[in-house]
Amino acid sequence: MRRAYFKNNWIAALVVAPQLMIIFVFFYWPTSQALYWAFTLEQPWGGGNEWVGFENFRTILNDGRYWDSVWVSCVYAFFTTALAMGMSLILALFADRQLRGYRFFRVGMIWPYAIAAPAVGLAFRFIFNPSAGVASYLNLAFPGVWDPILNGDHAMAMIVFAGAWKQVAYNFIFFLAALQSIPRSLLEAGAIDGARVLRRMLDIQLPLLAPTFFFVLVINITDSFTDSFGIVDTMTGGGPARATNLMVYKIYEDGFRGLDYSGAAAQSIILMVLVVALTVFQFRFIERKVHYS
């Protein structure tokens, strides 16, 4: 197979230029501005910057409310990732077995990923509304058992369900593709040896899904820390009593509501470093247990 190449370099540059421009404008330029603001004191209404070094970071790291948001974000990321991966794996296993109606479910499971996070938040806000939504029937049977408006644990559970539901469709695509790539001869050999469905799943399918598990784990954890703003903003607004004030939402609150642009920029740098550190940790330690062949 012959390798494609450009005779004139300007043609290659012209083809690549739009993508490079998008990356520069929407990633590198905002990142450079955030780095600059994180080490300076940005005036709320303009008027120049004053170099303060690491003072913004020291202020943030000495703030107990910021550490509360870090803890809340870790709890949200853990439960959202576990729930989304577990649900998507079960759905993929059923779709892979080609039970009755599997084609409908296979297509239907992909649709939720196309829904924007604010729309998901509005839908689940109505579903879990303690007085007017579906959850109100639970309060009719057991008065006061569900109240995400006043109970922080209930509010956290509500956004975890919404975040996991949105991520299920994305995970489902990869799990189903991985399951369908497993040679059917392996499953048939296991069936001939007398292994039932559950045993074939545990001994054959799940070990072969290890690379997909690792990929989905990295994506889900990263998404939980960085792509949860829309759900939190539409469902809880960070409340009650900052029980759902995730790191990404606190950046918005301090920057756009509190007009602390420098503090918000420093928080965004810390969040970026945290996500990078978690990704490196996963590749450094968890990937060792992943077998690709």
Secondary structure, DSSP 8 states (H G I E B T S, - for coil): ------SSHHHHHHHHHHHHHHHIIIIIHHHHHHHHHHTEEE-TT-S-EEE-TTHHHHHHHT-HHHHHHHHHHHHHHHHHHHHHHHHHHHHHHHHHTT-TTHHHHHHHTTGGGGS-HHHHHHHHHHHT-TTTSTTHHHHHHSTTS--TTT-HHHHHHHHHHHHHHHHHHHHHHHHHHHHHHS-HHHHHHHHHTT--HHHHIIIIIHHHTHHHHHHHHHHHHHHHHHS-HHHHHHHTTT-STTTT--HHHHHHIIIIIS--HHHHHHHHHHHHHHHHHHHHHIIIIIGGG----
